[in-house]
Amino acid sequence: MFRQQYGSSPYRYLCGVRIQRAQTLLLEGVPGSVVATEVGFFDQSHFGRHFKRCCGMTPSMFIARGGQCR
């Protein structure tokens, strides 16, 4: 039922919400290691993998591009 309502699995939806919050924090200058734990990922590596899958680039590339995904 969740998939029908939101178009993705609950876990994928939650990851997307976490990544959106992470993007905001990164643009505010919060270090990636702090962002990872703040938004609920186990560690910076886990965060980086999900961020890259969602945005198509690493968090550092995201910052370098001024917050523009793909």
Biopython code that builds the backbone (N, CA, C, O; Angstrom):
import numpy as np
from Bio.PDB.StructureBuilder import StructureBuilder

atoms = [
    (1, "MET", "N", (0.816, -1.181, 0.000)),
    (1, "MET", "CA", (0.000, 0.000, 0.000)),
    (1, "MET", "C", (0.880, 1.273, 0.000)),
    (1, "MET", "O", (0.572, 2.246, -0.688)),
    (2, "PHE", "N", (1.972, 1.248, 0.779)),
    (2, "PHE", "CA", (2.875, 2.403, 0.818)),
    (2, "PHE", "C", (3.436, 2.683, -0.571)),
    (2, "PHE", "O", (3.487, 3.832, -1.007)),
    (3, "ARG", "N", (3.854, 1.631, -1.258)),
    (3, "ARG", "CA", (4.425, 1.788, -2.602)),
    (3, "ARG", "C", (3.415, 2.430, -3.561)),
    (3, "ARG", "O", (3.788, 3.264, -4.387)),
    (4, "GLN", "N", (2.165, 2.052, -3.457)),
    (4, "GLN", "CA", (1.129, 2.633, -4.314)),
    (4, "GLN", "C", (0.933, 4.117, -4.010)),
    (4, "GLN", "O", (0.720, 4.922, -4.917)),
    (5, "GLN", "N", (1.006, 4.467, -2.735)),
    (5, "GLN", "CA", (0.781, 5.851, -2.316)),
    (5, "GLN", "C", (1.957, 6.769, -2.657)),
    (5, "GLN", "O", (1.754, 7.895, -3.113)),
    (6, "TYR", "N", (3.197, 6.285, -2.436)),
    (6, "TYR", "CA", (4.377, 7.141, -2.563)),
    (6, "TYR", "C", (5.299, 6.781, -3.730)),
    (6, "TYR", "O", (6.250, 7.511, -4.010)),
    (7, "GLY", "N", (5.033, 5.684, -4.400)),
    (7, "GLY", "CA", (5.808, 5.331, -5.580)),
    (7, "GLY", "C", (7.144, 4.656, -5.323)),
    (7, "GLY", "O", (7.930, 4.476, -6.253)),
    (8, "SER", "N", (7.416, 4.282, -4.084)),
    (8, "SER", "CA", (8.655, 3.561, -3.765)),
    (8, "SER", "C", (8.453, 2.780, -2.473)),
    (8, "SER", "O", (7.448, 2.930, -1.778)),
    (9, "SER", "N", (9.432, 1.950, -2.178)),
    (9, "SER", "CA", (9.354, 1.187, -0.931)),
    (9, "SER", "C", (9.569, 2.130, 0.250)),
    (9, "SER", "O", (10.130, 3.213, 0.079)),
    (10, "PRO", "N", (9.134, 1.737, 1.435)),
    (10, "PRO", "CA", (9.340, 2.597, 2.606)),
    (10, "PRO", "C", (10.824, 2.920, 2.845)),
    (10, "PRO", "O", (11.164, 4.053, 3.185)),
    (11, "TYR", "N", (11.694, 1.936, 2.669)),
    (11, "TYR", "CA", (13.122, 2.166, 2.898)),
    (11, "TYR", "C", (13.694, 3.163, 1.889)),
    (11, "TYR", "O", (14.438, 4.068, 2.269)),
    (12, "ARG", "N", (13.360, 3.008, 0.628)),
    (12, "ARG", "CA", (13.864, 3.931, -0.403)),
    (12, "ARG", "C", (13.329, 5.347, -0.172)),
    (12, "ARG", "O", (14.049, 6.327, -0.361)),
    (13, "TYR", "N", (12.083, 5.443, 0.230)),
    (13, "TYR", "CA", (11.493, 6.740, 0.547)),
    (13, "TYR", "C", (12.245, 7.401, 1.705)),
    (13, "TYR", "O", (12.593, 8.580, 1.636)),
    (14, "LEU", "N", (12.491, 6.637, 2.760)),
    (14, "LEU", "CA", (13.214, 7.158, 3.917)),
    (14, "LEU", "C", (14.620, 7.614, 3.526)),
    (14, "LEU", "O", (15.074, 8.665, 3.980)),
    (15, "CYS", "N", (15.305, 6.849, 2.702)),
    (15, "CYS", "CA", (16.638, 7.242, 2.240)),
    (15, "CYS", "C", (16.578, 8.562, 1.479)),
    (15, "CYS", "O", (17.454, 9.412, 1.637)),
    (16, "GLY", "N", (15.554, 8.734, 0.662)),
    (16, "GLY", "CA", (15.394, 9.972, -0.086)),
    (16, "GLY", "C", (15.189, 11.173, 0.824)),
    (16, "GLY", "O", (15.740, 12.246, 0.580)),
    (17, "VAL", "N", (14.401, 10.993, 1.863)),
    (17, "VAL", "CA", (14.167, 12.067, 2.832)),
    (17, "VAL", "C", (15.475, 12.405, 3.547)),
    (17, "VAL", "O", (15.795, 13.575, 3.752)),
    (18, "ARG", "N", (16.228, 11.368, 3.923)),
    (18, "ARG", "CA", (17.513, 11.587, 4.591)),
    (18, "ARG", "C", (18.486, 12.330, 3.683)),
    (18, "ARG", "O", (19.195, 13.230, 4.134)),
    (19, "ILE", "N", (18.522, 11.959, 2.415)),
    (19, "ILE", "CA", (19.434, 12.603, 1.464)),
    (19, "ILE", "C", (19.053, 14.069, 1.264)),
    (19, "ILE", "O", (19.933, 14.926, 1.176)),
    (20, "GLN", "N", (17.776, 14.366, 1.193)),
    (20, "GLN", "CA", (17.341, 15.765, 1.049)),
    (20, "GLN", "C", (17.803, 16.601, 2.243)),
    (20, "GLN", "O", (18.271, 17.727, 2.075)),
    (21, "ARG", "N", (17.673, 16.057, 3.420)),
    (21, "ARG", "CA", (18.132, 16.767, 4.628)),
    (21, "ARG", "C", (19.651, 16.899, 4.604)),
    (21, "ARG", "O", (20.193, 17.938, 4.984)),
    (22, "ALA", "N", (20.332, 15.859, 4.163)),
    (22, "ALA", "CA", (21.788, 15.882, 4.087)),
    (22, "ALA", "C", (22.263, 16.969, 3.126)),
    (22, "ALA", "O", (23.245, 17.657, 3.406)),
    (23, "GLN", "N", (21.586, 17.127, 2.012)),
    (23, "GLN", "CA", (21.963, 18.157, 1.041)),
    (23, "GLN", "C", (21.905, 19.544, 1.684)),
    (23, "GLN", "O", (22.799, 20.367, 1.484)),
    (24, "THR", "N", (20.870, 19.788, 2.439)),
    (24, "THR", "CA", (20.730, 21.075, 3.121)),
    (24, "THR", "C", (21.882, 21.291, 4.096)),
    (24, "THR", "O", (22.485, 22.364, 4.123)),
    (25, "LEU", "N", (22.184, 20.279, 4.887)),
    (25, "LEU", "CA", (23.257, 20.395, 5.867)),
    (25, "LEU", "C", (24.612, 20.592, 5.197)),
    (25, "LEU", "O", (25.421, 21.398, 5.656)),
    (26, "LEU", "N", (24.860, 19.864, 4.119)),
    (26, "LEU", "CA", (26.130, 20.007, 3.406)),
    (26, "LEU", "C", (26.304, 21.426, 2.877)),
    (26, "LEU", "O", (27.392, 21.995, 2.970)),
    (27, "LEU", "N", (25.252, 21.990, 2.331)),
    (27, "LEU", "CA", (25.321, 23.348, 1.795)),
    (27, "LEU", "C", (25.476, 24.398, 2.898)),
    (27, "LEU", "O", (25.930, 25.513, 2.642)),
    (28, "GLU", "N", (25.096, 24.035, 4.119)),
    (28, "GLU", "CA", (25.289, 24.935, 5.259)),
    (28, "GLU", "C", (26.701, 24.836, 5.824)),
    (28, "GLU", "O", (27.060, 25.578, 6.739)),
    (29, "GLY", "N", (27.506, 23.916, 5.279)),
    (29, "GLY", "CA", (28.890, 23.791, 5.713)),
    (29, "GLY", "C", (29.153, 22.749, 6.774)),
    (29, "GLY", "O", (30.253, 22.696, 7.323)),
    (30, "VAL", "N", (28.176, 21.924, 7.076)),
    (30, "VAL", "CA", (28.368, 20.867, 8.068)),
    (30, "VAL", "C", (29.229, 19.773, 7.441)),
    (30, "VAL", "O", (28.960, 19.363, 6.312)),
    (31, "PRO", "N", (30.263, 19.286, 8.146)),
    (31, "PRO", "CA", (31.127, 18.230, 7.597)),
    (31, "PRO", "C", (30.352, 16.944, 7.293)),
    (31, "PRO", "O", (29.386, 16.611, 7.979)),
    (32, "GLY", "N", (30.788, 16.238, 6.264)),
    (32, "GLY", "CA", (30.110, 15.018, 5.826)),
    (32, "GLY", "C", (29.973, 13.961, 6.899)),
    (32, "GLY", "O", (28.950, 13.282, 6.973)),
    (33, "SER", "N", (30.999, 13.811, 7.737)),
    (33, "SER", "CA", (30.937, 12.804, 8.798)),
    (33, "SER", "C", (29.844, 13.140, 9.808)),
    (33, "SER", "O", (29.187, 12.239, 10.331)),
    (34, "VAL", "N", (29.646, 14.403, 10.083)),
    (34, "VAL", "CA", (28.599, 14.832, 11.006)),
    (34, "VAL", "C", (27.229, 14.688, 10.337)),
    (34, "VAL", "O", (26.265, 14.254, 10.968)),
    (35, "VAL", "N", (27.156, 15.050, 9.079)),
    (35, "VAL", "CA", (25.900, 14.931, 8.324)),
    (35, "VAL", "C", (25.433, 13.479, 8.316)),
    (35, "VAL", "O", (24.254, 13.199, 8.529)),
    (36, "ALA", "N", (26.353, 12.567, 8.072)),
    (36, "ALA", "CA", (26.001, 11.142, 7.989)),
    (36, "ALA", "C", (25.275, 10.670, 9.237)),
    (36, "ALA", "O", (24.220, 10.044, 9.140)),
    (37, "THR", "N", (25.824, 10.960, 10.395)),
    (37, "THR", "CA", (25.178, 10.513, 11.632)),
    (37, "THR", "C", (23.936, 11.338, 11.947)),
    (37, "THR", "O", (22.967, 10.818, 12.499)),
    (38, "GLU", "N", (23.962, 12.606, 11.602)),
    (38, "GLU", "CA", (22.826, 13.490, 11.882)),
    (38, "GLU", "C", (21.558, 13.042, 11.151)),
    (38, "GLU", "O", (20.462, 13.128, 11.705)),
    (39, "VAL", "N", (21.698, 12.565, 9.916)),
    (39, "VAL", "CA", (20.516, 12.177, 9.140)),
    (39, "VAL", "C", (20.167, 10.694, 9.266)),
    (39, "VAL", "O", (19.182, 10.235, 8.689)),
    (40, "GLY", "N", (20.976, 9.947, 10.021)),
    (40, "GLY", "CA", (20.589, 8.575, 10.340)),
    (40, "GLY", "C", (21.309, 7.461, 9.623)),
    (40, "GLY", "O", (20.855, 6.318, 9.664)),
    (41, "PHE", "N", (22.427, 7.754, 8.960)),
    (41, "PHE", "CA", (23.203, 6.687, 8.338)),
    (41, "PHE", "C", (24.210, 6.141, 9.339)),
    (41, "PHE", "O", (24.612, 6.841, 10.268)),
    (42, "PHE", "N", (24.616, 4.885, 9.147)),
    (42, "PHE", "CA", (25.505, 4.211, 10.088)),
    (42, "PHE", "C", (26.862, 4.889, 10.168)),
    (42, "PHE", "O", (27.396, 5.088, 11.259)),
    (43, "ASP", "N", (27.419, 5.242, 9.021)),
    (43, "ASP", "CA", (28.710, 5.916, 8.976)),
    (43, "ASP", "C", (28.836, 6.701, 7.675)),
    (43, "ASP", "O", (27.918, 6.707, 6.855)),
    (44, "GLN", "N", (29.971, 7.359, 7.491)),
    (44, "GLN", "CA", (30.157, 8.215, 6.322)),
    (44, "GLN", "C", (30.182, 7.405, 5.026)),
    (44, "GLN", "O", (29.709, 7.880, 3.994)),
    (45, "SER", "N", (30.723, 6.202, 5.068)),
    (45, "SER", "CA", (30.771, 5.351, 3.882)),
    (45, "SER", "C", (29.361, 4.947, 3.442)),
    (45, "SER", "O", (29.033, 5.000, 2.257)),
    (46, "HIS", "N", (28.548, 4.550, 4.393)),
    (46, "HIS", "CA", (27.156, 4.171, 4.122)),
    (46, "HIS", "C", (26.403, 5.370, 3.534)),
    (46, "HIS", "O", (25.648, 5.226, 2.572)),
    (47, "PHE", "N", (26.612, 6.527, 4.109)),
    (47, "PHE", "CA", (26.001, 7.758, 3.617)),
    (47, "PHE", "C", (26.448, 8.058, 2.191)),
    (47, "PHE", "O", (25.624, 8.380, 1.334)),
    (48, "GLY", "N", (27.747, 7.954, 1.935)),
    (48, "GLY", "CA", (28.286, 8.245, 0.610)),
    (48, "GLY", "C", (27.705, 7.360, -0.475)),
    (48, "GLY", "O", (27.394, 7.836, -1.567)),
    (49, "ARG", "N", (27.556, 6.072, -0.181)),
    (49, "ARG", "CA", (26.973, 5.139, -1.158)),
    (49, "ARG", "C", (25.545, 5.522, -1.500)),
    (49, "ARG", "O", (25.178, 5.557, -2.674)),
    (50, "HIS", "N", (24.743, 5.805, -0.503)),
    (50, "HIS", "CA", (23.346, 6.173, -0.749)),
    (50, "HIS", "C", (23.242, 7.535, -1.435)),
    (50, "HIS", "O", (22.396, 7.726, -2.309)),
    (51, "PHE", "N", (24.081, 8.461, -1.050)),
    (51, "PHE", "CA", (24.073, 9.781, -1.665)),
    (51, "PHE", "C", (24.398, 9.669, -3.147)),
    (51, "PHE", "O", (23.731, 10.280, -3.982)),
    (52, "LYS", "N", (25.422, 8.888, -3.473)),
    (52, "LYS", "CA", (25.818, 8.727, -4.873)),
    (52, "LYS", "C", (24.721, 8.033, -5.673)),
    (52, "LYS", "O", (24.464, 8.405, -6.818)),
    (53, "ARG", "N", (24.083, 7.047, -5.095)),
    (53, "ARG", "CA", (23.003, 6.339, -5.786)),
    (53, "ARG", "C", (21.833, 7.289, -6.061)),
    (53, "ARG", "O", (21.212, 7.224, -7.123)),
    (54, "CYS", "N", (21.542, 8.151, -5.122)),
    (54, "CYS", "CA", (20.399, 9.068, -5.254)),
    (54, "CYS", "C", (20.714, 10.260, -6.154)),
    (54, "CYS", "O", (19.887, 10.646, -6.980)),
    (55, "CYS", "N", (21.893, 10.840, -6.005)),
    (55, "CYS", "CA", (22.230, 12.095, -6.696)),
    (55, "CYS", "C", (23.155, 11.918, -7.889)),
    (55, "CYS", "O", (23.304, 12.838, -8.694)),
    (56, "GLY", "N", (23.776, 10.757, -8.017)),
    (56, "GLY", "CA", (24.680, 10.536, -9.137)),
    (56, "GLY", "C", (26.065, 11.130, -8.943)),
    (56, "GLY", "O", (26.848, 11.204, -9.890)),
    (57, "MET", "N", (26.373, 11.554, -7.721)),
    (57, "MET", "CA", (27.689, 12.115, -7.414)),
    (57, "MET", "C", (27.943, 11.992, -5.915)),
    (57, "MET", "O", (27.028, 11.758, -5.126)),
    (58, "THR", "N", (29.198, 12.154, -5.552)),
    (58, "THR", "CA", (29.555, 12.082, -4.140)),
    (58, "THR", "C", (29.142, 13.374, -3.435)),
    (58, "THR", "O", (28.896, 14.388, -4.089)),
    (59, "PRO", "N", (29.067, 13.340, -2.113)),
    (59, "PRO", "CA", (28.740, 14.563, -1.390)),
    (59, "PRO", "C", (29.725, 15.703, -1.660)),
    (59, "PRO", "O", (29.310, 16.858, -1.752)),
    (60, "SER", "N", (31.009, 15.403, -1.786)),
    (60, "SER", "CA", (31.990, 16.466, -2.062)),
    (60, "SER", "C", (31.786, 17.067, -3.450)),
    (60, "SER", "O", (31.962, 18.272, -3.628)),
    (61, "MET", "N", (31.423, 16.255, -4.424)),
    (61, "MET", "CA", (31.121, 16.783, -5.759)),
    (61, "MET", "C", (29.871, 17.658, -5.712)),
    (61, "MET", "O", (29.801, 18.686, -6.387)),
    (62, "PHE", "N", (28.894, 17.252, -4.921)),
    (62, "PHE", "CA", (27.664, 18.014, -4.747)),
    (62, "PHE", "C", (27.975, 19.413, -4.208)),
    (62, "PHE", "O", (27.437, 20.406, -4.698)),
    (63, "ILE", "N", (28.837, 19.482, -3.209)),
    (63, "ILE", "CA", (29.233, 20.769, -2.636)),
    (63, "ILE", "C", (29.974, 21.606, -3.659)),
    (63, "ILE", "O", (29.721, 22.803, -3.797)),
    (64, "ALA", "N", (30.902, 20.964, -4.385)),
    (64, "ALA", "CA", (31.689, 21.685, -5.393)),
    (64, "ALA", "C", (30.811, 22.274, -6.489)),
    (64, "ALA", "O", (31.129, 23.331, -7.035)),
    (65, "ARG", "N", (29.724, 21.609, -6.814)),
    (65, "ARG", "CA", (28.812, 22.095, -7.858)),
    (65, "ARG", "C", (27.773, 23.068, -7.313)),
    (65, "ARG", "O", (26.876, 23.497, -8.040)),
    (66, "GLY", "N", (27.892, 23.407, -6.067)),
    (66, "GLY", "CA", (26.968, 24.381, -5.481)),
    (66, "GLY", "C", (25.581, 23.845, -5.226)),
    (66, "GLY", "O", (24.617, 24.610, -5.192)),
    (67, "GLY", "N", (25.463, 22.548, -5.046)),
    (67, "GLY", "CA", (24.166, 21.967, -4.713)),
    (67, "GLY", "C", (23.331, 21.506, -5.871)),
    (67, "GLY", "O", (22.125, 21.303, -5.726)),
    (68, "GLN", "N", (23.950, 21.336, -7.026)),
    (68, "GLN", "CA", (23.214, 20.885, -8.213)),
    (68, "GLN", "C", (23.444, 19.387, -8.432)),
    (68, "GLN", "O", (24.569, 18.964, -8.696)),
    (69, "CYS", "N", (22.395, 18.599, -8.325)),
    (69, "CYS", "CA", (22.482, 17.164, -8.634)),
    (69, "CYS", "C", (22.390, 16.964, -10.131)),
    (69, "CYS", "O", (21.577, 17.600, -10.802)),
    (70, "ARG", "N", (23.211, 16.095, -10.644)),
    (70, "ARG", "CA", (23.255, 15.703, -12.060)),
    (70, "ARG", "C", (23.168, 16.870, -12.944)),
    (70, "ARG", "O", (23.190, 16.721, -14.166)),
]
sb = StructureBuilder()
sb.init_structure("model")
sb.init_model(0)
sb.init_chain("A")
sb.init_seg("    ")
for serial, (resi, resn, name, xyz) in enumerate(atoms, 1):
    if name == "N":
        sb.init_residue(resn, " ", resi, " ")
    sb.init_atom(name, np.array(xyz, "f"), 0.0, 1.0, " ", f" {name:<3s}", serial, name[0])
structure = sb.get_structure()
